[in-house]
Amino acid sequence: MTGIINVAIIGAGAAGLGAARELLSRKSKFVFTIYEGTSQVGGTWYYSKKVGKDEFGNPLHTSMYANLKTNLPKQAMAFPGYPFKDSMPSFLRHFDVQNYLADLSNDYKITEHIKFNTRVEEVKVVENNEGKDLWKVTTYDYNIKDRKTETFDAVIVCNGHYFVPNKPGLKGMENFKGKVLHSHNYRVPEDYKDENVVILGARSSGTDIAVDLSATAKQIYISNRGKKLQSTLPEKVEEKPMISQLREDSVVFDDGSEVSCDTFIFSTGYKYQFPFLNSTNLIKSKERVTPLYKHLIHIEHPTLSFIGLCYLICPFPMFHYQAAYAVGVLDGRVKLPSKEEMLADEHQDLDERLMEGMQENHAHWMGLRQWGYNDELADGCGAERLSYLVKQAYELATERKRIDLVNYKNDVFVYSKEKNCYVLKE
């Protein structure tokens, strides 16, 4: 693109702030507006006791609960070049992260570019007289009750993917008389005092909530379809196999065992949703977001990008590299392959996952893939690669979590000059 490029960013969570920081680093080439549906930055990190809908009737984006601590240390979480404060603990409370994001927004003068309490209702692509894509973005400002449509050269989607809970169907659920919720709506353990709680899902949120509940609940059962947990669990927490069916006041597992159940919690992840694209055919799949090059750039319309779709990652560092690459595409520093080559790359990425036994809905799952992916984006846009210390801190925390779910968040990470890596404080 030539001339000043006008960009719309959807969402002022961590991904949106990362995109804005990158645009501001090249302010001679870009102007931008961030549309944020709430009254503050932070996205999912802004804790609220409320569940369900916000004051405007929109889904609450926060998945925070009162006692939540991060499952990664701050040494693996920060945006490159903007570390967390030394005074903060290694494993942060949700308000520590929220404050960090608010500070970032203010320190980089991002906040002045944000239109708060403004919902993006629709995004449509049109062609200008030269056959190039333009974007019509329709928004509704709740502050002044005004709807308007504006035109942009590019759109960066950063609306998050932790606000539409995934609840798989279970035999007998219609007969169950107890409470049912998704981990998205879990807030405080006191609400489940002396209850028998069954949690479906044994990844981070499921195990973290089980540990949190162990202080108040009578008994907690975690239904795990994956490998058996290797960590010692709290006395009140028991690991169980997959669920066979629910009855009025109990849950039956695949091994034939049956337990009394007062509350059933789905800890089964989330669905991708882009309500502002519902009137278009830009996204062609519900299982995964496609067609995207490198999980990021829309192949048919490369001035549309999506930051933050990947999971099982160090999120803020990845957002940084995705933003750098997407902005590089817009200002011409990144030369994309042909459309056919990008589609082939996307298909190859999925095929590799399927050959490893994954399902299509794992298309954006990263894990160990994230390090090579970050380096590829960095090299592609001329950015400095991520420090190896981030990976090392991530791996140390992952191993500690594997063997000690109950206590690993009390660990203190310190840098050892002698070993040139992070170690646990004695």
N, C-alpha and C positions, 0 to 999 in steps of 0.2 A: 504494500500500500504506500501511497505517497500523500504528503500533506499531513495535517493533524488528524489523528485517528480517534474517533469518539467511541468509547467502550461503555457498555452497561455490564455491571457486575450484579449478580443476583445472590444476595445473602452476605451478611457481615459477620459470619462466624470466622473460624480460623482460616479456612480456605479463601474466603472473600478478602480478608485482610492481607493474606499472603499475595493474592493477585494484585491488590491495590498497591502494596509496597513495591512490587516489581514495576508496575506502571509508573509510579512516582520516581523510580530510579532513572526513568527515561521520559521525564516530563516535557521535554522539548518536542516529543513525538505524539504524546497522548493526552487526552482529557477523558475523564471518566466520572460515572455516577454509580454509587452503590445503593441498591434498593434493599432495605431491611424491613421485614414485616413486623418486628417488635420494636421496643423502645430502647434497646441496648445492643452492644456488640457481644460476640461470644458464642452465638448459636447454641449448640447442645450443652455448652459448659455453663450457661447461666441457670443456676438452680432455682426452681420454684416448687413450693409445696403443692401447687395446683397440679391436677392431672386432667387429661382430656383436651378441652379447648381453652384458648386464651380469651381475653376480653373482647376480641373481635370475631370470635367464633371459628378461628383457625386452629389446626392441630398444634399443640405445644411441642416444640422441638427438643426440649430438654429431656435427657435420659438420666440425669443426675439423681442420686438419692442422698439423704442427709449426711451419711457417714462415708461417702465414697472417697477413696484415695485412688490415684492413678495406678495402673498396673505396670507402668514403665517409669523408670527414674527420670528426673528432670534432665539428666545428662543425655538422654536419648530423645527428648521431647522438643527441645527448643528450635525455633527458626534459626538457621545459620546466621551468625552475626548478631544475634539478639538473645543472649543467654538468660535463664532464670536467675534471680538474685541468689547470691551465695548464702544469705541468711535463711533461705527456704530449705525445708527438708528434701531428701532425695525423692521420696514418694509424696506427691502433692495432694492436698485436698482440692475439691472442685473449685472452691473460691480462690485458691492460689492461681489456678490456671485462668479463671475468668479475669482476675486482676491483671495477670500478665498480658492477656489479649487486649484489655482496656488500655493498659500502658502503651502497648505497641501501637494501637490505633492513635493515641494522642501524641506519642513521641515522633511518629512518622507523619503526623498531620493528615491522617486518613479520615478522622472523624468528620471533618468539615466537608467531605465528599459524600457523606451518607445521608440518605433520605430515610429517616426512621418512620416506623408505623406506616410503611408503604408497601403494599402487597403487589407483586407482579402477577397480573391476571392472564396475560397472553403474550407470547413471543411468536412472531411470524416473519418469514423470510420473503423479501421481494427483490426484484432486480432493478438496478438503476438504468439510465440510458446507455451505459457502456456494457451492460450485461453482468455487472458485478453485484454480489449480494449486499443488500441492506437489511436491517432488522427493525421491524416495527414492534415496539415494546409498550404494551398497555399496562398502566399501573393505577392503583386506587390508593389515595392518600387519606388514611383514617383521620388525620389531624384536622383537615379542612374539608373532608368528605368530597373529594374531587377526583374524577377519573380523567386520565389524559393518555394520549398515545404520542410517543416520541420516536425519532429515527436515530439509529446507531450504525456505526460501521462494523461493530463486532459485539458479541455477547459472551461473557464468561459465566457459566452456571456454577454456583457454589452454594446450593440450597441444602446440602447435607443429605445423609441417607439413614438417619436414626430417628425418624418420626412416623414412619408407617410400619407398625409391628407386623411381623409374619407369624401367623398362628395356624400351624398345620392341623388338618382335620384328625380327630381322634375318635375311635369307636366308643360310643356311650356318653360322649360329652353332653349331649342334649339331656341326659338323665341326671347328670351331676348336680347336686343341690348346694354345694359349697360355693365359696368365692372363687372367681376366675379373673386373672389379670395377666398382663404381659410385663416383663421386667421394666419396660419403658415407664410404667406407672407405679413402680415400687418406690417408696419414699423413706419410711421409717420402720424399724423392727418392732417398735411398740405396738403397731397395729396388728401384730400377729402373736401377741403374748399368749402363751400356753396352748398354741394351736399346733396341729400336725400339718406340715406344709410339704407339698410335692412340687419339685422344680423340674421341668422338662428342659434339658440342655445343660451340659457340663463344661462349657467354655467359660471365658472370663466373667461375664456378667452372672452366669448361673452359680459358679463357685464362689464369687465374691459375695453375692446376696446370701448364699447359704451360710457363709462365715458370719456375715452381719446378723442374720436371724438367730444364730446359735446362742446369742445372749438372752433372747426372750422367748423363742418358740419352744414348744414341748419336744418336737422331733422334726427333723428335716430330712427328706429323701431326695437325692439327685438322680434323675434318670439320665443315663449316659449311653449313647449309641457308639461312642468312639472307644479308644483304648482305655483300659482301666486306669484311673487316677493313681499316680505313684506317691502322692503326698499323704502324710497323716492328716486326717480330718478331725474337726472338733468332735467331742464325745457325742453330741446330739445329731451329728450329720452322718447319714449312711448312703453309700453309693448303691444304686439299683440299675438293672438293665432297662431295655426299652419297655414302653408301656403297651400292654395288650388291650386294655379297655378301662373305662371309668364306670363306676356304679354310683348310686345316689350319694353315698358318703365315703367312698373308698376308691382306691386305684389298684388295678391288677397289673402285674408286670409279666414279661415274657417267660420268666422262670416259674410262674405260677404263684408267686408270693402276692399277698394282698395286704394293703395298709390302710388304716383310717386316714381320711384327708379332710381338713377343714378349708384349706386354701390351695388352689392349683395355680402355679406361676409358669407361664410360657417364657423360657429364655432361649428363644429360637430365631433370633436375628430380625432383620428388617427387609422391607421391600424398597426398591428404587421407585421414586415417583416424582414426576415433573408436571404438576397440574397445569402450568402455563404453556405446556406443549401439547395438551390434549387435542387441540383442534388441528394439529399438523400430523404429518407422517414422518417427522424427522427422526424419531426413535422407533425402530422397527421390531423391538423385542421386549418382552416383560421379564424374561429370565436373566437377561443381561442388557447392558446399555450398548447399543450398536446402531450404525457402523462407526466405530471409533478407532483411530490410529493411536497406538500406545495408550489406550484407555483414556484418551484425552482430547484428541482433535477430531471433530466430525469430518468424516472422509468426503462426503458430498458437499459440505459447506464448511470449509476449514476456518472461517471467521467465527464459528461457534465452537466453544470448548467447554469441557466439564472437568473441574478440579475436585478431587476428593472422593472418587468412586471406589478406589481400591481399599481393601481392608486387610487386617492382620499385618499392620505396618507401624512404623514410627510416623505418625500423621503429619506433624508440622514440617519436618524436613522434606517429606515427599511433596507436600503442597508447594513448598518453595521451588522445587525443581520443575514441577508441573507448570507453575505460574511462569517461571523463567522461559520454559520451552514454548508455552502458548503465546507469550508476548513476543518471543523471537519469531514465531510464525507470522504474527501480525505486522511487525516492522520489517520483515524481509530478511532478517539475519539467518533464519532457519529455512532452508529450501526443502520442501516436502517431496517425497517420491511421487510417482504417478498414482492416480487413483487406483489403478489395477494393482500396483505394488503394495499400496497401503491396505487394500482389502485382503490381499494374499498374506500380508503380515498378521493382520487380525485373525484370519482363519488359522494360520499356523500356531499362533499363541493359544487359541482355544483347543486345537487338535492335540497339542502337547499336554494340556491339562486332562483332556478326555482319556488319552492314552495312559495317564498316571492314575486313572480310576476316579477322577473328579467328575462332578455333574456340571451341566451348562451353567447352573446358577453359581458356580465357583469361578466364573470367568474373570472376576476382578480380585480374586483371592491372591495374596502375594506371599507372605511369609518370607522365606529365604530369597525369593525372586526380587524382593524390593531393592536389594543392594545393586545388583546389575542393572535394574531398571533405572534407579536414580542416576547411576553413572552414565547410562546411555543418554538420558535426557540432558545431563550436565554437559557431556561431550558434544551433543547435538546443537546446543545453544551457546557454547563457549563459556559456561559457568565453571567455577571451581568445584571439584568433586567434594562430596560429603566426607568429613573427617572419619577415619577408621575407628575413632574412639566412640562414635555413636553406635556403630554396629557392635563393638565390644561391650558397651554398657547394656545394649539390648539383649545380647546373648547371655550376659551374666545374670540379668534380671529374669530372663526366661528360664534359665536353669534353676535359679533359686525358687521361682514359682512352682516349677515342676516337682520339687522335693519338699516344699514347705509353704503350702497355700496360706496357712494361718499366720505366719510371722514374717514373710518376705518383705512386706510393705513397711516393716520397721527397720529394714536395712539402711545403712548409711554408706553411700558410695563416695570414695575419696580417690583422687588421682595420685598414683605412685610414680614419681619421677624415675625411681630405680627400675621399675618394671615397664614404664611407659604405657600404662593402662590403668583402668579403674579397678580398685579392689574394695572389699568390704572393710569398713572400720572395725577394729577389734573391740 
